[in-house]
Amino acid sequence: MLKLTSHRLGAALLAVALGPAGPVAWAAGSGVVPTLELRPAAQARNFVAEATLEAVQQATVAAQVSGRILETRVDAGARVRKGEVLMRIDTREQDQAVAAAGAGKAAAEARLVEARASYERTRSLRDKNFISASALDQARAALDAAQAQVNAARAGQAQQEAGRSFATVTAPMDGIVAQRLAEVGDMAQPGRALLSVYAPGNLRAVADVPQARLAELAKPGLTARIELPEAGRWIEGGAVVLLPAADARTHTAQLRISLPPGTPGVLPGMAARVHVAVGETPRLSLPAAAVLRRGEVTGVYVADGKGGFQLRQLRLGSPQEDGSLEVLAGLKGGETIALDPVRAGLVRR
């Protein structure tokens, strides 16, 4: 709670009002110092952490075959549709493998025709008791083996054809190309990243939580806000999810806070700050305009009760949503501070 009062330097009159931006004071003449009486107020107790925005749905497109890149059709920032061709890789090696597989299949099918004819002859002779039953069994086994070879050859040909299809790199989803990591003439190898694609509709803020804070952040129903410090924006967060596993090296768990779908002006990789409400606590806060900064000294002028002011050094916390500053040390409830540190300095002198 902030109670607005004033100190006079002369006989000027002071008018005070509470405007939309907070307390406002004006004087009919010079020499009036507007003041505020500080009162603790219940404020949300937040867990604050630095975060990074990332796309909920994103993918790194990697090469599945080796070969030289012959064509790139998109660059970073391009919008793509699922199945759209992004790159083409030289397929001559895969073409030869497909041809060899086709020849192997043809040879296996020829052997199958021969084995089937041999079996039919053997069965006919067996029906006339010209050969033994074991000879018929051998012919049947040869036919089954020939059939298995044909099946294997057909599977091998299908595998080679599938491998050749991988030389045409396509988009895995509707989205935006974030990075192109290869150029025409580069050598693609299985597993080498070629592009990264993300769906822009849904983003989330990701932060690391130390293990000492895991218990209070594992509660259901938490709410959060996302701050974009460089843009001076605040965004209401959606679902707050704490992953149920900690990193073995850093001993931190990942906290994810979803952004509203279609939030404008945000991109993956942007810096953010998450504020998760974990309770309430009484705190003091003061307007930023009342703070005097001289070099490394941060302070405010406090009324001394005798019509003057004394400069007192403070330790301040993070800015609040309304622009005020949290007081961590140096002031207590019931004290009166000057809203205009320049005029208050004149009174003190």
Buried (B, 14 or more C-beta within 10 A) or exposed (E): EBEBBBBBBEEEEBEEEEEEEBBBBEBEEEBBBBBBBBEBEEBBBBBEBEBBBBBBBBBBBBBBBBBEBBEBEBEEEBEBEEEEEBBBBBBEBBEEBBEEBBEBBEEBBEBBEEBBEBBEEBBEBBEEEEBEEEBBEBBBEBBEEBBEBBEEBBEBBEEBBEBBEBBEBBBBBBBBBBBBBBEEEBEBEEEBEBBBBBBBEBBBBBBBBEEEBBEBBEEEEBBBBBBBEEEEEEBEBBEBEBEEEBEEEEEBBBBBBBBEEEBEEBEBEBBBBBBBBBEEEEBBBBBEEBBBEEEEEBBBBBBEEEEBBEBBEBEBBEBBEEEBBBBEEBBEBEBBBBBBBEBBBEBEE
